[in-house]
Amino acid sequence: MWIIENLGLIDYKEAHDYQEQLVRLKQEGEKNNFFLLLEHFPVFTRGKSARVDNLLDKSIAVYPAGRGGDMTFHEPGQLVGYVILDLKSQKLKIKDYVAKLENLIIDSLVPLGLNASKRPGIVGVWLENKKIASIGVAVKKGITMHGFALNVNNELEGFKKINPCGFQPSEISSLTKLTGKKINLNVIEKLIIEEFRRKF
């Protein structure tokens, strides 16, 4: 059973604390899994494998996220999805779970006529040779947290202060920038939820 929540625009730490609360519930026997959809106020975060030289602007504050991956940037207009899931209940290994999140994003964009794709050996989702989605997860005693961030209509300026996920800032883009059309975040969210229900 899944509980899907839209948290709206929310502070990163508040969302992080809420995820940890749900993880604890799962570890204590909660049967439901949780899928959280939200936006963040502007924030830079770093994963466990983040490299110091990927921080281009040393004056900015960076939040240690505790997930896998390198540095990234969140801001309004970017759709973030966090999944609190018992991997064993889905009979998933971490690698397969990450691939499932990538496919979730790729298949959700098909109804819009967008042909997104993966790159062999690199986690994330690309469109027209630009990275549009990052994925970073953590697993605590078999329970997942964190998830994905899809650039929909966000400004992208913050990405210029870091090498996001180790890539050059110029390699990062958004759906709106690539299509030349303003794409409603609510439309993407609806497509993501529909595809999520099919996949999970």
NORSULVEN-V593602 format. One record per residue. PHI is phi in whole degrees, 0 to 359 (999 if undefined). OMEGA is omega in radians with two decimals (NA if undefined). D_CENTER is the distance of its C-alpha to the mean C-alpha in Angstrom with 1 decimal. Layout:
phi = (PHI PHI)
omega = (OMEGA OMEGA)
d_center = (D_CENTER D_CENTER)
This chain:
phi = (999 248 249 253 235 258 269 69 273 220 299 300 297 298 293 297 296 294 301 297 297 291 299 298 300 297 294 270 115 303 278 289 259 230 236 253 243 193 235 247 296 308 202 261 230 229 271 293 257 295 261 301 288 273 265 278 252 290 275 274 275 236 270 286 273 78 260 284 97 254 271 212 225 244 197 303 95 256 272 251 235 246 241 251 219 275 302 296 295 259 54 244 270 303 301 291 296 299 298 293 294 300 294 303 293 302 288 291 272 302 300 268 77 256 259 282 205 258 241 305 78 233 280 139 228 239 218 52 66 239 280 246 216 248 228 213 234 229 230 241 53 88 254 276 211 63 167 229 224 250 283 259 228 285 284 78 299 298 295 287 269 220 264 297 56 86 266 291 306 293 274 260 214 226 298 297 294 283 268 76 235 288 257 289 300 295 295 297 300 298 296 297 297 300 290 301 297 289 275 245)
omega = (-3.13 2.95 -3.12 -3.10 2.98 -3.09 3.13 3.13 -2.96 3.09 -3.07 -3.10 3.13 3.12 3.13 3.13 3.14 3.07 -3.13 3.08 3.14 3.08 3.11 3.10 3.13 -3.12 3.14 3.04 3.09 -3.08 -3.12 2.93 -3.03 3.05 -3.09 3.07 -2.99 2.94 3.08 2.88 -3.08 -3.13 3.03 3.12 3.10 3.10 -3.07 -3.12 -3.11 3.10 -3.10 -3.09 3.05 3.02 -3.05 3.13 -3.04 -3.08 -3.06 3.09 -3.13 -3.09 3.08 -2.97 -3.13 3.10 2.99 3.08 -3.04 -3.12 3.03 -3.08 3.07 3.11 3.09 -3.10 3.06 3.14 -3.13 3.10 3.10 -3.08 3.07 -2.91 2.99 -3.08 -3.11 -3.12 3.12 -3.11 -3.08 2.91 -3.06 -3.13 -3.14 3.11 3.11 3.11 3.13 3.08 3.08 -3.13 3.07 -3.13 -3.11 -3.08 3.11 -3.10 -3.11 3.13 3.12 -3.13 -3.11 -3.07 3.13 -3.06 3.04 2.99 -3.11 3.06 -3.13 -3.12 3.11 3.12 -3.09 3.03 -3.12 3.08 3.07 3.13 -3.10 -3.11 3.07 3.11 3.09 -3.09 2.99 3.11 3.14 -3.13 3.07 -3.12 -3.12 2.91 -2.97 -3.07 -3.04 3.03 -3.09 3.12 -3.11 3.12 3.12 -2.98 3.07 -3.06 -3.12 -3.14 3.14 -3.12 -3.14 2.86 -3.01 -3.12 3.13 3.13 3.04 3.13 -3.12 -3.13 -3.12 3.10 -3.12 3.12 -3.13 -3.12 -3.08 -3.13 -3.08 -3.13 3.05 -3.12 -3.10 -3.14 -3.13 3.10 3.12 -3.13 3.13 3.13 3.12 -3.14 3.13 -3.13 3.11 3.14 3.11 -3.03 -3.06 NA)
d_center = (21.6 18.3 17.9 15.4 15.2 14.3 14.4 14.8 14.6 14.5 15.2 12.6 15.3 16.2 12.9 12.9 16.5 16.0 13.6 16.4 18.9 17.6 17.3 20.9 21.9 20.7 22.6 25.6 25.7 23.7 23.6 20.9 17.2 14.6 11.7 10.6 9.6 10.0 10.3 11.2 14.5 14.5 13.6 13.3 11.9 13.0 12.4 15.5 16.4 16.1 19.3 21.4 22.5 19.0 19.6 21.8 22.8 24.1 24.8 21.3 20.0 17.0 15.5 15.4 12.3 13.7 10.9 11.5 11.1 12.6 12.4 9.9 10.5 9.3 11.9 13.2 12.7 9.0 7.5 4.9 5.3 6.9 9.5 12.8 14.8 18.0 17.6 21.4 21.6 19.7 21.6 18.6 18.4 15.3 15.5 16.0 13.1 10.7 12.7 12.5 8.8 9.6 12.6 11.2 9.7 12.9 15.2 14.0 15.0 18.4 20.2 19.7 21.4 18.5 18.7 15.4 15.5 14.6 16.6 18.7 17.9 14.8 11.2 9.1 10.4 13.4 15.7 19.2 18.7 15.9 12.4 10.3 6.7 5.4 4.8 6.5 8.5 11.8 14.8 17.7 20.8 19.1 16.6 12.8 10.5 7.1 4.5 1.4 2.7 6.0 9.2 11.8 14.7 13.9 16.6 15.0 17.9 16.2 15.0 18.7 19.1 17.2 16.7 12.9 12.1 15.8 16.2 18.5 17.3 19.2 17.0 14.0 14.4 13.4 14.7 17.4 18.6 18.9 20.6 22.6 22.0 20.4 17.8 17.6 14.2 16.1 17.0 13.5 12.6 15.8 15.3 12.0 13.9 16.9 15.4 13.6 17.2 18.7 16.5 16.5)
